[in-house]
């Protein structure tokens, strides 16, 4: 590799590192967590993956705190997203439901969106993220 190629590669790497360092954060505050049992799990979705945990664009898990739990997502590209979270009080990694299918642990969606006979649709929970400016959203859990 000659010196010009090495210089170009070095400049490209530095510019890429600068772009990553200046990427915006998405901060999500999950409110109304009823106790400190277990964890709060959260996922960020785009339209194509909404409601399918395996297709989430980003996921995090944090110990529960009575009141609220904050999450910071870094490196998300610009786009339209929706966020879903639940309070896994018993630590089994899933949203527990009763025999009728009604959740028995807290759950919530961005925009405090709620569906009528199930989860909200993507557009009810969706928000724009430009990827350049830090954005903070919050929503409450429903028990």
C-alpha positions as CSV (number, residue, x, y, z in Angstrom):
1,X,0.0,0.0,0.0
2,X,1.5,3.3,-1.0
3,X,1.6,6.4,1.2
4,X,-1.4,8.1,-0.5
5,X,-3.6,5.0,0.1
6,X,-2.4,4.8,3.7
7,X,-3.2,8.5,4.2
8,X,-6.6,8.2,2.6
9,X,-7.4,5.1,4.8
10,X,-6.3,6.9,7.9
11,X,-8.5,10.0,7.1
12,X,-11.4,7.7,6.4
13,X,-11.0,5.9,9.7
14,X,-10.8,9.2,11.6
15,X,-13.8,10.6,9.9
16,X,-15.8,7.5,10.6
17,X,-14.8,7.6,14.3
18,X,-15.8,11.3,14.4
19,X,-19.2,10.4,12.9
20,X,-19.8,7.7,15.5
21,X,-18.7,9.9,18.3
22,X,-21.2,12.6,17.3
23,X,-24.2,10.2,16.8
24,X,-27.2,11.1,18.8
25,X,-28.5,9.2,21.8
26,X,-32.1,8.1,22.3
27,X,-32.9,8.3,26.0
28,X,-36.0,6.4,27.1
29,X,-37.5,6.8,30.6
30,X,-39.9,4.0,31.7
31,X,-42.1,5.5,34.4
32,X,-44.5,4.1,37.0
33,X,-42.5,0.9,37.7
34,X,-44.3,-0.5,40.7
35,X,-41.4,-2.1,42.6
36,X,-37.8,-3.1,42.4
37,X,-38.4,-6.8,41.8
38,X,-36.8,-8.3,38.7
39,X,-35.9,-6.3,35.6
40,X,-37.3,-3.9,33.0
41,X,-36.8,-5.1,29.4
42,X,-37.0,-2.7,26.5
43,X,-36.9,-2.9,22.7
44,X,-36.7,-0.4,19.9
45,X,-38.5,-1.4,16.7
46,X,-39.0,-0.1,13.2
47,X,-42.1,-0.8,11.2
48,X,-41.0,-4.1,9.8
49,X,-40.1,-5.6,13.1
50,X,-42.7,-4.1,15.5
51,X,-43.9,-6.7,18.1
52,X,-41.3,-9.3,17.0
53,X,-38.5,-9.3,19.7
54,X,-36.1,-11.1,17.4
55,X,-36.4,-8.2,14.9
56,X,-35.8,-5.4,17.4
57,X,-33.3,-2.8,16.2
58,X,-32.0,-2.5,19.8
59,X,-32.7,-4.2,23.2
60,X,-31.7,-3.5,26.8
61,X,-32.3,-4.9,30.2
62,X,-31.9,-3.1,33.5
63,X,-32.7,-3.9,37.1
64,X,-36.1,-2.5,38.2
65,X,-36.4,0.5,40.4
66,X,-39.7,1.6,42.0
67,X,-40.6,4.7,40.1
68,X,-38.6,4.9,36.9
69,X,-35.8,3.2,34.9
70,X,-33.8,5.1,32.2
71,X,-32.2,3.6,29.1
72,X,-29.8,5.2,26.6
73,X,-29.5,3.8,23.1
74,X,-26.5,4.9,21.1
75,X,-25.8,4.5,17.4
76,X,-29.4,4.2,16.2
77,X,-29.7,5.4,12.6
78,X,-32.2,8.0,11.7
79,X,-35.7,6.6,11.3
80,X,-39.2,6.1,12.6
81,X,-39.3,3.9,15.7
82,X,-41.6,2.6,18.4
83,X,-40.5,1.3,21.8
84,X,-42.0,-1.4,23.9
85,X,-41.1,-2.3,27.5
86,X,-42.2,-4.6,30.3
87,X,-41.4,-5.2,33.9
88,X,-40.3,-8.8,34.3
89,X,-41.0,-9.0,38.0
90,X,-40.3,-12.7,38.4
91,X,-37.2,-12.8,36.2
92,X,-38.3,-15.4,33.7
93,X,-37.6,-13.3,30.7
94,X,-41.1,-13.1,29.4
95,X,-44.3,-11.0,29.9
96,X,-46.5,-13.2,32.0
97,X,-50.2,-13.5,31.2
98,X,-53.2,-14.9,33.0
99,X,-55.4,-17.7,31.5
100,X,-57.3,-15.1,29.4
101,X,-54.1,-13.8,27.9
102,X,-54.1,-10.5,29.9
103,X,-50.6,-9.4,31.0
104,X,-50.0,-9.8,34.7
105,X,-46.8,-7.8,34.6
106,X,-46.4,-4.2,33.7
107,X,-46.0,-3.2,30.0
108,X,-46.0,0.0,28.0
109,X,-45.3,1.6,24.7
110,X,-43.9,4.9,23.4
111,X,-46.4,7.7,23.2
112,X,-48.2,5.8,26.0
113,X,-50.0,4.1,23.1
114,X,-52.6,1.5,23.9
115,X,-54.5,-0.9,21.7
116,X,-58.1,-1.8,22.2
117,X,-57.9,-5.6,22.3
118,X,-54.2,-6.1,22.3
119,X,-51.0,-4.1,21.7
120,X,-51.2,-0.8,19.8
121,X,-50.2,-0.7,16.2
122,X,-46.8,0.7,15.1
123,X,-48.2,4.2,14.1
124,X,-49.8,4.7,17.5
125,X,-46.4,4.3,19.2
126,X,-44.1,5.7,16.5
127,X,-41.9,8.7,16.7
128,X,-39.2,10.2,14.5
129,X,-35.5,10.1,15.4
130,X,-33.2,12.1,13.2
131,X,-30.0,10.4,14.4
132,X,-28.3,13.8,14.8
133,X,-30.0,15.4,17.8
134,X,-30.3,13.7,21.2
135,X,-33.9,12.7,21.8
136,X,-35.6,11.9,25.1
137,X,-39.0,10.1,25.4
138,X,-40.9,8.7,28.3
139,X,-43.9,6.5,28.9
140,X,-45.6,4.7,31.7
141,X,-46.1,1.0,32.5
142,X,-49.6,-0.4,32.8
143,X,-50.3,-3.1,35.4
